[in-house]
């Protein structure tokens, strides 16, 4: 059972870290103003 608990802890830690890093990246893009620039760019369905 200890191995299962350790695996669950690692999975939880990786999940939380990915959520935090994604949020930090979005905040950084918003501060730099690049996310607004990307959202208003005309993109065709092929791209």
CHARMM internal coordinates of N, CA and C (Angstrom, degrees):
IC EDIT
DIST 1 N 1 CA 1.4487
DIST 1 CA 1 C 1.5250
ANGL 1 N 1 CA 1 C 111.19
DIST 1 C 2 N 1.3104
ANGL 1 CA 1 C 2 N 118.24
DIHE 1 N 1 CA 1 C 2 N -25.60
DIST 2 N 2 CA 1.4628
ANGL 1 C 2 N 2 CA 119.54
DIHE 1 CA 1 C 2 N 2 CA -179.45
DIST 2 CA 2 C 1.5174
ANGL 2 N 2 CA 2 C 111.28
DIHE 1 C 2 N 2 CA 2 C -66.41
DIST 2 C 3 N 1.3258
ANGL 2 CA 2 C 3 N 116.35
DIHE 2 N 2 CA 2 C 3 N -35.04
DIST 3 N 3 CA 1.4621
ANGL 2 C 3 N 3 CA 119.44
DIHE 2 CA 2 C 3 N 3 CA 179.57
DIST 3 CA 3 C 1.5219
ANGL 3 N 3 CA 3 C 110.13
DIHE 2 C 3 N 3 CA 3 C -66.26
DIST 3 C 4 N 1.3006
ANGL 3 CA 3 C 4 N 117.37
DIHE 3 N 3 CA 3 C 4 N -41.32
DIST 4 N 4 CA 1.4622
ANGL 3 C 4 N 4 CA 121.30
DIHE 3 CA 3 C 4 N 4 CA 178.16
DIST 4 CA 4 C 1.5121
ANGL 4 N 4 CA 4 C 111.89
DIHE 3 C 4 N 4 CA 4 C -62.97
DIST 4 C 5 N 1.3235
ANGL 4 CA 4 C 5 N 116.84
DIHE 4 N 4 CA 4 C 5 N -40.48
DIST 5 N 5 CA 1.4591
ANGL 4 C 5 N 5 CA 120.87
DIHE 4 CA 4 C 5 N 5 CA 178.01
DIST 5 CA 5 C 1.5163
ANGL 5 N 5 CA 5 C 110.75
DIHE 4 C 5 N 5 CA 5 C -65.97
DIST 5 C 6 N 1.3142
ANGL 5 CA 5 C 6 N 117.53
DIHE 5 N 5 CA 5 C 6 N -41.24
DIST 6 N 6 CA 1.4632
ANGL 5 C 6 N 6 CA 121.01
DIHE 5 CA 5 C 6 N 6 CA 179.40
DIST 6 CA 6 C 1.5215
ANGL 6 N 6 CA 6 C 110.80
DIHE 5 C 6 N 6 CA 6 C -64.46
DIST 6 C 7 N 1.3154
ANGL 6 CA 6 C 7 N 116.57
DIHE 6 N 6 CA 6 C 7 N -41.18
DIST 7 N 7 CA 1.4680
ANGL 6 C 7 N 7 CA 120.22
DIHE 6 CA 6 C 7 N 7 CA 178.94
DIST 7 CA 7 C 1.5268
ANGL 7 N 7 CA 7 C 110.18
DIHE 6 C 7 N 7 CA 7 C -65.10
DIST 7 C 8 N 1.3221
ANGL 7 CA 7 C 8 N 117.10
DIHE 7 N 7 CA 7 C 8 N -42.14
DIST 8 N 8 CA 1.4637
ANGL 7 C 8 N 8 CA 120.36
DIHE 7 CA 7 C 8 N 8 CA 177.46
DIST 8 CA 8 C 1.5217
ANGL 8 N 8 CA 8 C 111.15
DIHE 7 C 8 N 8 CA 8 C -62.16
DIST 8 C 9 N 1.3207
ANGL 8 CA 8 C 9 N 117.61
DIHE 8 N 8 CA 8 C 9 N -39.92
DIST 9 N 9 CA 1.4620
ANGL 8 C 9 N 9 CA 121.01
DIHE 8 CA 8 C 9 N 9 CA 178.56
DIST 9 CA 9 C 1.5244
ANGL 9 N 9 CA 9 C 111.25
DIHE 8 C 9 N 9 CA 9 C -64.74
DIST 9 C 10 N 1.3156
ANGL 9 CA 9 C 10 N 117.38
DIHE 9 N 9 CA 9 C 10 N -41.08
DIST 10 N 10 CA 1.4663
ANGL 9 C 10 N 10 CA 120.73
DIHE 9 CA 9 C 10 N 10 CA 179.14
DIST 10 CA 10 C 1.5238
ANGL 10 N 10 CA 10 C 110.11
DIHE 9 C 10 N 10 CA 10 C -65.62
DIST 10 C 11 N 1.3172
ANGL 10 CA 10 C 11 N 117.34
DIHE 10 N 10 CA 10 C 11 N -44.08
DIST 11 N 11 CA 1.4670
ANGL 10 C 11 N 11 CA 120.81
DIHE 10 CA 10 C 11 N 11 CA 179.18
DIST 11 CA 11 C 1.5231
ANGL 11 N 11 CA 11 C 110.48
DIHE 10 C 11 N 11 CA 11 C -62.42
DIST 11 C 12 N 1.3142
ANGL 11 CA 11 C 12 N 117.18
DIHE 11 N 11 CA 11 C 12 N -42.69
DIST 12 N 12 CA 1.4624
ANGL 11 C 12 N 12 CA 120.65
DIHE 11 CA 11 C 12 N 12 CA 178.51
DIST 12 CA 12 C 1.5196
ANGL 12 N 12 CA 12 C 111.42
DIHE 11 C 12 N 12 CA 12 C -63.54
DIST 12 C 13 N 1.3184
ANGL 12 CA 12 C 13 N 117.04
DIHE 12 N 12 CA 12 C 13 N -42.40
DIST 13 N 13 CA 1.4625
ANGL 12 C 13 N 13 CA 120.78
DIHE 12 CA 12 C 13 N 13 CA 179.92
DIST 13 CA 13 C 1.5215
ANGL 13 N 13 CA 13 C 111.60
DIHE 12 C 13 N 13 CA 13 C -64.65
DIST 13 C 14 N 1.3115
ANGL 13 CA 13 C 14 N 117.28
DIHE 13 N 13 CA 13 C 14 N -43.07
DIST 14 N 14 CA 1.4668
ANGL 13 C 14 N 14 CA 120.84
DIHE 13 CA 13 C 14 N 14 CA 179.16
DIST 14 CA 14 C 1.5250
ANGL 14 N 14 CA 14 C 110.42
DIHE 13 C 14 N 14 CA 14 C -64.74
DIST 14 C 15 N 1.3219
ANGL 14 CA 14 C 15 N 117.04
DIHE 14 N 14 CA 14 C 15 N -40.69
DIST 15 N 15 CA 1.4600
ANGL 14 C 15 N 15 CA 120.79
DIHE 14 CA 14 C 15 N 15 CA 178.88
DIST 15 CA 15 C 1.5226
ANGL 15 N 15 CA 15 C 111.18
DIHE 14 C 15 N 15 CA 15 C -63.29
DIST 15 C 16 N 1.3198
ANGL 15 CA 15 C 16 N 117.20
DIHE 15 N 15 CA 15 C 16 N -46.95
DIST 16 N 16 CA 1.4626
ANGL 15 C 16 N 16 CA 120.71
DIHE 15 CA 15 C 16 N 16 CA 179.68
DIST 16 CA 16 C 1.5178
ANGL 16 N 16 CA 16 C 111.25
DIHE 15 C 16 N 16 CA 16 C -63.90
DIST 16 C 17 N 1.3185
ANGL 16 CA 16 C 17 N 117.40
DIHE 16 N 16 CA 16 C 17 N -40.58
DIST 17 N 17 CA 1.4580
ANGL 16 C 17 N 17 CA 120.88
DIHE 16 CA 16 C 17 N 17 CA 179.57
DIST 17 CA 17 C 1.5212
ANGL 17 N 17 CA 17 C 110.89
DIHE 16 C 17 N 17 CA 17 C -63.84
DIST 17 C 18 N 1.3205
ANGL 17 CA 17 C 18 N 117.23
DIHE 17 N 17 CA 17 C 18 N -41.51
DIST 18 N 18 CA 1.4667
ANGL 17 C 18 N 18 CA 119.56
DIHE 17 CA 17 C 18 N 18 CA 179.58
DIST 18 CA 18 C 1.5239
ANGL 18 N 18 CA 18 C 111.16
DIHE 17 C 18 N 18 CA 18 C -66.23
DIST 18 C 19 N 1.3226
ANGL 18 CA 18 C 19 N 118.14
DIHE 18 N 18 CA 18 C 19 N -37.72
DIST 19 N 19 CA 1.4640
ANGL 18 C 19 N 19 CA 121.14
DIHE 18 CA 18 C 19 N 19 CA 177.48
DIST 19 CA 19 C 1.5224
ANGL 19 N 19 CA 19 C 110.48
DIHE 18 C 19 N 19 CA 19 C -65.09
DIST 19 C 20 N 1.3211
ANGL 19 CA 19 C 20 N 117.37
DIHE 19 N 19 CA 19 C 20 N -44.08
DIST 20 N 20 CA 1.4624
ANGL 19 C 20 N 20 CA 121.37
DIHE 19 CA 19 C 20 N 20 CA -179.74
DIST 20 CA 20 C 1.5225
ANGL 20 N 20 CA 20 C 110.98
DIHE 19 C 20 N 20 CA 20 C -64.76
DIST 20 C 21 N 1.3215
ANGL 20 CA 20 C 21 N 117.81
DIHE 20 N 20 CA 20 C 21 N -44.06
DIST 21 N 21 CA 1.4631
ANGL 20 C 21 N 21 CA 120.77
DIHE 20 CA 20 C 21 N 21 CA -179.51
DIST 21 CA 21 C 1.5267
ANGL 21 N 21 CA 21 C 111.65
DIHE 20 C 21 N 21 CA 21 C -66.65
DIST 21 C 22 N 1.3209
ANGL 21 CA 21 C 22 N 117.57
DIHE 21 N 21 CA 21 C 22 N -37.19
DIST 22 N 22 CA 1.4583
ANGL 21 C 22 N 22 CA 120.41
DIHE 21 CA 21 C 22 N 22 CA 176.85
DIST 22 CA 22 C 1.5190
ANGL 22 N 22 CA 22 C 110.73
DIHE 21 C 22 N 22 CA 22 C -64.38
DIST 22 C 23 N 1.3129
ANGL 22 CA 22 C 23 N 116.81
DIHE 22 N 22 CA 22 C 23 N -43.93
DIST 23 N 23 CA 1.4637
ANGL 22 C 23 N 23 CA 120.57
DIHE 22 CA 22 C 23 N 23 CA 177.41
DIST 23 CA 23 C 1.5136
ANGL 23 N 23 CA 23 C 112.02
DIHE 22 C 23 N 23 CA 23 C -62.49
DIST 23 C 24 N 1.3216
ANGL 23 CA 23 C 24 N 117.23
DIHE 23 N 23 CA 23 C 24 N -41.68
DIST 24 N 24 CA 1.4621
ANGL 23 C 24 N 24 CA 120.72
DIHE 23 CA 23 C 24 N 24 CA 178.74
DIST 24 CA 24 C 1.5211
ANGL 24 N 24 CA 24 C 111.22
DIHE 23 C 24 N 24 CA 24 C -64.55
DIST 24 C 25 N 1.3219
ANGL 24 CA 24 C 25 N 117.44
DIHE 24 N 24 CA 24 C 25 N -38.48
DIST 25 N 25 CA 1.4656
ANGL 24 C 25 N 25 CA 120.72
DIHE 24 CA 24 C 25 N 25 CA 178.52
DIST 25 CA 25 C 1.5238
ANGL 25 N 25 CA 25 C 110.77
DIHE 24 C 25 N 25 CA 25 C -66.06
DIST 25 C 26 N 1.3273
ANGL 25 CA 25 C 26 N 117.42
DIHE 25 N 25 CA 25 C 26 N -41.19
DIST 26 N 26 CA 1.4617
ANGL 25 C 26 N 26 CA 120.15
DIHE 25 CA 25 C 26 N 26 CA 178.21
DIST 26 CA 26 C 1.5210
ANGL 26 N 26 CA 26 C 111.56
DIHE 25 C 26 N 26 CA 26 C -64.82
DIST 26 C 27 N 1.3142
ANGL 26 CA 26 C 27 N 117.00
DIHE 26 N 26 CA 26 C 27 N -40.62
DIST 27 N 27 CA 1.4638
ANGL 26 C 27 N 27 CA 120.45
DIHE 26 CA 26 C 27 N 27 CA 178.35
DIST 27 CA 27 C 1.5213
ANGL 27 N 27 CA 27 C 110.31
DIHE 26 C 27 N 27 CA 27 C -64.18
DIST 27 C 28 N 1.3216
ANGL 27 CA 27 C 28 N 117.12
DIHE 27 N 27 CA 27 C 28 N -42.51
DIST 28 N 28 CA 1.4643
ANGL 27 C 28 N 28 CA 120.59
DIHE 27 CA 27 C 28 N 28 CA 179.52
DIST 28 CA 28 C 1.5273
ANGL 28 N 28 CA 28 C 110.93
DIHE 27 C 28 N 28 CA 28 C -63.57
DIST 28 C 29 N 1.3323
ANGL 28 CA 28 C 29 N 117.25
DIHE 28 N 28 CA 28 C 29 N -41.65
DIST 29 N 29 CA 1.4634
ANGL 28 C 29 N 29 CA 120.44
DIHE 28 CA 28 C 29 N 29 CA 178.60
DIST 29 CA 29 C 1.5215
ANGL 29 N 29 CA 29 C 110.89
DIHE 28 C 29 N 29 CA 29 C -65.07
DIST 29 C 30 N 1.3075
ANGL 29 CA 29 C 30 N 117.06
DIHE 29 N 29 CA 29 C 30 N -38.60
DIST 30 N 30 CA 1.4636
ANGL 29 C 30 N 30 CA 120.20
DIHE 29 CA 29 C 30 N 30 CA 178.80
DIST 30 CA 30 C 1.5228
ANGL 30 N 30 CA 30 C 110.57
DIHE 29 C 30 N 30 CA 30 C -66.46
DIST 30 C 31 N 1.3273
ANGL 30 CA 30 C 31 N 118.03
DIHE 30 N 30 CA 30 C 31 N -39.61
DIST 31 N 31 CA 1.4637
ANGL 30 C 31 N 31 CA 121.33
DIHE 30 CA 30 C 31 N 31 CA 178.77
DIST 31 CA 31 C 1.5183
ANGL 31 N 31 CA 31 C 111.60
DIHE 30 C 31 N 31 CA 31 C -65.43
DIST 31 C 32 N 1.3070
ANGL 31 CA 31 C 32 N 117.46
DIHE 31 N 31 CA 31 C 32 N -36.94
DIST 32 N 32 CA 1.4614
ANGL 31 C 32 N 32 CA 121.46
DIHE 31 CA 31 C 32 N 32 CA -179.36
DIST 32 CA 32 C 1.5261
ANGL 32 N 32 CA 32 C 111.81
DIHE 31 C 32 N 32 CA 32 C -81.11
DIST 32 C 33 N 1.3135
ANGL 32 CA 32 C 33 N 117.86
DIHE 32 N 32 CA 32 C 33 N -14.42
DIST 33 N 33 CA 1.4541
ANGL 32 C 33 N 33 CA 121.86
DIHE 32 CA 32 C 33 N 33 CA 178.53
DIST 33 CA 33 C 1.5139
ANGL 33 N 33 CA 33 C 114.37
DIHE 32 C 33 N 33 CA 33 C 81.90
DIST 33 C 34 N 1.3117
ANGL 33 CA 33 C 34 N 117.66
DIHE 33 N 33 CA 33 C 34 N 7.89
DIST 34 N 34 CA 1.4606
ANGL 33 C 34 N 34 CA 119.02
DIHE 33 CA 33 C 34 N 34 CA -177.56
DIST 34 CA 34 C 1.5230
ANGL 34 N 34 CA 34 C 112.34
DIHE 33 C 34 N 34 CA 34 C -78.98
DIST 34 C 35 N 1.3174
ANGL 34 CA 34 C 35 N 117.47
DIHE 34 N 34 CA 34 C 35 N -24.70
DIST 35 N 35 CA 1.4660
ANGL 34 C 35 N 35 CA 118.89
DIHE 34 CA 34 C 35 N 35 CA -178.11
DIST 35 CA 35 C 1.5268
ANGL 35 N 35 CA 35 C 110.37
DIHE 34 C 35 N 35 CA 35 C -69.16
DIST 35 C 36 N 1.3464
ANGL 35 CA 35 C 36 N 117.35
DIHE 35 N 35 CA 35 C 36 N -37.44
DIST 36 N 36 CA 1.4558
ANGL 35 C 36 N 36 CA 119.89
DIHE 35 CA 35 C 36 N 36 CA 177.02
DIST 36 CA 36 C 1.5219
ANGL 36 N 36 CA 36 C 110.21
DIHE 35 C 36 N 36 CA 36 C -65.87
DIST 36 C 37 N 1.3117
ANGL 36 CA 36 C 37 N 116.14
DIHE 36 N 36 CA 36 C 37 N -39.34
DIST 37 N 37 CA 1.4612
ANGL 36 C 37 N 37 CA 120.59
DIHE 36 CA 36 C 37 N 37 CA 178.85
DIST 37 CA 37 C 1.5301
ANGL 37 N 37 CA 37 C 110.45
DIHE 36 C 37 N 37 CA 37 C -62.48
DIST 37 C 38 N 1.3155
ANGL 37 CA 37 C 38 N 116.76
DIHE 37 N 37 CA 37 C 38 N -41.24
DIST 38 N 38 CA 1.4664
ANGL 37 C 38 N 38 CA 120.17
DIHE 37 CA 37 C 38 N 38 CA 179.46
DIST 38 CA 38 C 1.5257
ANGL 38 N 38 CA 38 C 111.95
DIHE 37 C 38 N 38 CA 38 C -69.32
DIST 38 C 39 N 1.3295
ANGL 38 CA 38 C 39 N 116.66
DIHE 38 N 38 CA 38 C 39 N -34.85
DIST 39 N 39 CA 1.4607
ANGL 38 C 39 N 39 CA 119.75
DIHE 38 CA 38 C 39 N 39 CA -177.81
DIST 39 CA 39 C 1.5231
ANGL 39 N 39 CA 39 C 112.75
DIHE 38 C 39 N 39 CA 39 C -70.96
DIST 39 C 40 N 1.3329
ANGL 39 CA 39 C 40 N 118.37
DIHE 39 N 39 CA 39 C 40 N -28.30
DIST 40 N 40 CA 1.4654
ANGL 39 C 40 N 40 CA 120.47
DIHE 39 CA 39 C 40 N 40 CA -177.77
DIST 40 CA 40 C 1.5246
ANGL 40 N 40 CA 40 C 112.52
DIHE 39 C 40 N 40 CA 40 C -94.80
DIST 40 C 41 N 1.3271
ANGL 40 CA 40 C 41 N 118.01
DIHE 40 N 40 CA 40 C 41 N -2.79
DIST 41 N 41 CA 1.4614
ANGL 40 C 41 N 41 CA 120.45
DIHE 40 CA 40 C 41 N 41 CA 179.27
DIST 41 CA 41 C 1.5247
ANGL 41 N 41 CA 41 C 110.21
DIHE 40 C 41 N 41 CA 41 C -69.44
DIST 41 C 42 N 1.3340
ANGL 41 CA 41 C 42 N 116.64
DIHE 41 N 41 CA 41 C 42 N 133.63
DIST 42 N 42 CA 1.4677
ANGL 41 C 42 N 42 CA 118.33
DIHE 41 CA 41 C 42 N 42 CA 175.80
DIST 42 CA 42 C 1.5298
ANGL 42 N 42 CA 42 C 110.30
DIHE 41 C 42 N 42 CA 42 C -73.59
DIST 42 C 43 N 1.2997
ANGL 42 CA 42 C 43 N 115.83
DIHE 42 N 42 CA 42 C 43 N 124.48
DIST 43 N 43 CA 1.4625
ANGL 42 C 43 N 43 CA 120.97
DIHE 42 CA 42 C 43 N 43 CA -179.01
DIST 43 CA 43 C 1.5257
ANGL 43 N 43 CA 43 C 107.75
DIHE 42 C 43 N 43 CA 43 C -126.09
DIST 43 C 44 N 1.3021
ANGL 43 CA 43 C 44 N 115.29
DIHE 43 N 43 CA 43 C 44 N 130.50
DIST 44 N 44 CA 1.4596
ANGL 43 C 44 N 44 CA 119.38
DIHE 43 CA 43 C 44 N 44 CA 177.55
DIST 44 CA 44 C 1.5257
ANGL 44 N 44 CA 44 C 109.46
DIHE 43 C 44 N 44 CA 44 C -83.53
DIST 44 C 45 N 1.3228
ANGL 44 CA 44 C 45 N 118.04
DIHE 44 N 44 CA 44 C 45 N 159.78
DIST 45 N 45 CA 1.4731
ANGL 44 C 45 N 45 CA 119.82
DIHE 44 CA 44 C 45 N 45 CA 179.55
DIST 45 CA 45 C 1.5230
ANGL 45 N 45 CA 45 C 113.55
DIHE 44 C 45 N 45 CA 45 C -59.15
DIST 45 C 46 N 1.3288
ANGL 45 CA 45 C 46 N 117.84
DIHE 45 N 45 CA 45 C 46 N -27.69
DIST 46 N 46 CA 1.4633
ANGL 45 C 46 N 46 CA 120.64
DIHE 45 CA 45 C 46 N 46 CA 179.96
DIST 46 CA 46 C 1.5224
ANGL 46 N 46 CA 46 C 110.58
DIHE 45 C 46 N 46 CA 46 C -68.65
DIST 46 C 47 N 1.3254
ANGL 46 CA 46 C 47 N 116.88
DIHE 46 N 46 CA 46 C 47 N -34.72
DIST 47 N 47 CA 1.4616
ANGL 46 C 47 N 47 CA 120.50
DIHE 46 CA 46 C 47 N 47 CA -177.99
DIST 47 CA 47 C 1.4995
ANGL 47 N 47 CA 47 C 109.46
DIHE 46 C 47 N 47 CA 47 C -77.38
END
COOR INIT
IC SEED 1 N 1 CA 1 C
IC BUILD
